[in-house]
Amino acid sequence: FVKDLVHSYRLRDGAKGARSANMRWGKSSKRIFAVLRKYGGPRTLRFIRENLETPSDWTIKQEWARDKMHFKPGAHADIFAHLGRLYALLKEKHGIDGPVMYELSEDETTVPGASQYNQRLDSIVGFCGKAGENHQCKQNCSILIQDSETAYEKIADAWATQQLAGHLRIMVVNPLHPKLPSLTVVAHATCNCFDAVWIRNDWDNTKALAEAHISPHLGQLIGRGSDGDARRFKNQLEDMQPHPKAPGRLGLLDAPGFTLSARISEEGDNLKIDCIHSQDWRHNLAKLMSHIAKRVITFGRYVATHSHLLQVRNVMPYSDHGLSADAVDRTDSMDKGGPADCCAPRVQDCLEKMQKGQVEGKPAEPTMLATRAYLRMVSSYVILNAGIKATLTDRVKHAAFVIELLRLSRSYVADSNDLSLKDNFMPRQTYSHVIFSCFSCVLKIMAQRRLNPNLPVCLYKSGSNCCEENFSELGGFGRIAGFKRNYTAGDAIEGIGDVNTLNLYAADPAAPLSFGSRNHRQDVDVSRHESSLDADANMADHKSDEEYVAAWNTGRGEARALAEELGMKPARNATWWDTPWKDEDKHVTQMYAADGDELGGEVNSQGINADFDKEAATRERDAIQPDQEHPAVRANLASSDTDAEQPPAADTEADGADGEAEVDGTTAAEAGGGGGGGGGGG
Ligand SMILES: [Zn+2]
């Protein structure tokens, strides 16, 4: 790179003279400039150009355009294949041998309603299929323009007949390995009108594509990650509900209450394990902690309540609990760090002191036992998913502890004459999702040993957080400058290609670039839950199923002892006490059904029920209006071709037009234009 800079300088005709057309820039040099241009926009490039040396803007854009992974709405084999090759490079770079387990994770985010012309596709994107009463979203919807003579009619017709989308859905390849990035493979606009069958069909389709193009390079697709959307959960549960003892199933056979399973098959040497889906643990953590503030959660004799946390903060010194006002008051509903801090062992210790009357001038508060037990359960859940010190057997123990304690407390409420599952317990979604995700963790631990015991088990990446990271990377808080946080579906379809290209640059052995640590925002501080004196666990130290069963029984035993302390154990013999997994399905239907807000506002309202609610869907659909104020949409309405991509005849740039170029360059055209070429048409 430095050699190229010096060489270019020497080729100049005098220090201030014209740059030479004979300069040949190396590939990695061109890529460095291409990345700088993406990070900082054309202005950054001009600045370097004025003070140092750069290739022409055109050369740089060509380099980017050559490498860029081009997206179109929907699932396409060429994009799957592109990512497959990229993962092969990444595995080689990091020295990762053998199959890596991966999930396909998916989520939606709300975007401004906008239809946009995409120059590269010569199409209008931002619609999701023909509008109408029975509309269900069409993923690959794009209105081809082709002929400029009829363009106006086509656009007018699209507006009259097509459904405008208000959401962006993405599907992300999520390798369960700490070193491999999670990259988007499908993106499309949607109005959120789809049901569980639509999801199932999409999963069949994308599974075939992933197994043909990604699995041969990366490893095994073990399941789907999501965030509580009922349509997805319905399919996930269907896949995992067969009993572990059924033929072709995998589970801890001799572990009492091990009710979910994965699918396992062997063809020759080819071992295949799948149907290990996941529900995002960060969301579940936030839900578990928000429910004690908003609902009555009976935990044995007493109620687990947020007001006890407020008392801890008011009575005990900060050095004892370490809780900020923001963490306790839940000022940010998207925050996952606060909820995790609130259930840390030091907070449990504070509660124990207050419960037992060990704080001077304060009477004992026996009811705090319920909150303390609840927080211990949530802390176990955090360690299971995100711990650094917990071994694999520890994690199986934590999973069993959470599952058994939830089941016993549910059965206790159901068995009581004075309590109802609807009014005195947590919402059915949270209960089901937490238990489901605990099973998922144990099954992943079991699957890793069978599929590739040399690799560590990686649980913290599971779920849909990778989708959120990709959404925010597009939103301008990550690596790409130029996109507003409220990007449109059309912007995203271009921008996702940029994000993936940066990952290609990081991995390509032909011209490797180093991006430093991406400094993942560690929103959950797991060090509050584990002892700093313990060594980090070796997540590749696999144990036999017998040892996992023993760990399972230990966790169950701890939960049962705690439940007894909480006063759950019935005076006379009761089957529910010995087999609290019985009647679970029936009880779940009796529980309270939470709405979108109570689920953290992270699930779209149409995703609350697995059954397609046509009325709700229509309401939601009709509410999507074009966003006239969005810069990318405005740029489309009054677009110009000033930033058109022409190789400059001489090496000159329109320096005089700085102000104008910035408006076009860094806001509208960069964000909305097809293939970086500026938005046209419209
Ligand atoms: Zn739609």
Residues whose N, C-alpha, C, O or C-beta is under 5 A from the ligand:
A	BS01	ZN	C128 Q136 C137 Q163 T190 C191 N192 C193
